């Protein structure tokens, strides 16, 4: 559970159509304490790894109260 009351669930989703099985990592950010809706995403393995790296990078920045070195990866928020 996050500090704002949201539950975050990470799971593996496997769909098995005969011609091509599909696997995704799902990220489900649930409703907040005020019952505002959450979000859901299905990521490829590479996308999930990219998000994991960004989360670790920004967690380190948050703990150390520092600015990121170098350009911010495309599509990621500025700290």
NUDO-223285 format. One record per residue (C-alpha): x, z, y. Coordinates in steps of 0.1 Angstrom, whole numbers. Each point is the difference from the previous one (the first is absolute). Layout:
// NUDO-223285
<<X Z Y>>;
...
END
This chain:
// NUDO-223285
<<0 0 0>>;
<<13 -9 35>>;
<<1 24 29>>;
<<-31 -18 14>>;
<<-20 5 -32>>;
<<3 -34 -16>>;
<<7 -4 -37>>;
<<24 -28 -9>>;
<<-2 -14 -35>>;
<<26 -24 -15>>;
<<-9 -17 -32>>;
<<8 -31 -21>>;
<<-28 -26 -3>>;
<<2 -24 -29>>;
<<-24 -29 -3>>;
<<3 -21 -31>>;
<<-15 -34 3>>;
<<9 -22 -30>>;
<<20 -25 20>>;
<<21 24 22>>;
<<1 38 0>>;
<<2 16 34>>;
<<16 33 8>>;
<<-1 17 34>>;
<<9 34 15>>;
<<-30 14 18>>;
<<1 23 29>>;
<<-32 18 9>>;
<<-1 20 32>>;
<<-32 19 -1>>;
<<-24 13 27>>;
<<12 25 25>>;
<<-14 34 8>>;
<<-25 -16 24>>;
<<-12 -23 -28>>;
<<16 -31 17>>;
<<5 -27 -26>>;
<<34 -5 -16>>;
<<18 -32 -11>>;
<<10 -16 -32>>;
<<27 -25 -9>>;
<<12 -18 -31>>;
<<37 -7 2>>;
<<24 -21 -22>>;
<<29 19 -14>>;
<<23 -14 26>>;
<<-24 9 28>>;
<<-3 36 -14>>;
<<38 3 0>>;
<<2 -12 36>>;
<<-26 26 11>>;
<<18 27 -20>>;
<<33 -8 18>>;
<<-17 0 34>>;
<<-17 33 -8>>;
<<34 16 -10>>;
<<17 -15 31>>;
<<-26 13 24>>;
<<-2 34 -17>>;
<<37 4 5>>;
<<-4 -10 37>>;
<<-28 24 4>>;
<<19 29 -15>>;
<<31 -7 21>>;
<<-19 -10 32>>;
<<21 -32 3>>;
<<-6 -36 9>>;
<<3 -27 -26>>;
<<33 -19 -1>>;
<<-4 -38 3>>;
<<-32 -21 2>>;
<<-33 13 -13>>;
<<-11 -20 -31>>;
<<-27 -25 8>>;
<<-35 15 -3>>;
<<11 36 1>>;
<<-9 23 29>>;
<<26 11 25>>;
<<7 37 -2>>;
END
